[in-house]
Amino acid sequence: MERRELLILRHAKSAWDTDAPADFDRPLALRGLRASKRMGRYIADTGLVPDAVVCSTATRAVQTILGVAQAARFTLRTVRFERAIYEADLSTLLEVLGTCDSQAQRTMILGHNPGLEYLLDHLAGGVPVPGDGKLLPTAALARLDLPGDWRRLARGEGSLLGLTRVRDLDD
């Protein structure tokens, strides 16, 4: 059976002390801007550059993909921005994945919690939560192996290949 990889990336740390009119518009904090570039370098250094990306349109998610793409040296032409990812529940995220390019061997979805944690838990059939209680802290990257057809992804169909947190990366 054909297999594909999914990278699940939570947006980097956002700023709270801004004049943003709504949560959707909150930008990244300086720490988040640095973290997005660190994760981008990690993605490039480990050969995990995605063939396709689907990204939330929230400001902090857009800024995260810009930093990641710049550091990993991939073009934004591979990125599709999808408003539905913002505040998405599991079923919405599964629908979004079902519309991703089936020719892409490695696809990244970039969005928000708690939806991304629900997605990761669903696809991997349960993931132990670390001692700090955060499965996907900001700028964390999960890597999964999945069947080739993403239109019907049942619970536990994926295998978790790795979970990388920015704080665990070398500078």
Secondary structure, DSSP 8 states (H G I E B T S, - for coil): --EEEEEEEE---B-SSS--SSGGG--B-HHHHHHHHHHHHHHHHTT---SEEEE--SHHHHHHHHHHHHHHT--GGGEEE-GGGTT--HHHHHHHHHTS-TT-SEEEEEE-TTHHHHHHHHHHT-----TTS-SS-TT-EEEEEEES--SS--TT-SEEEEEE-GGGS--
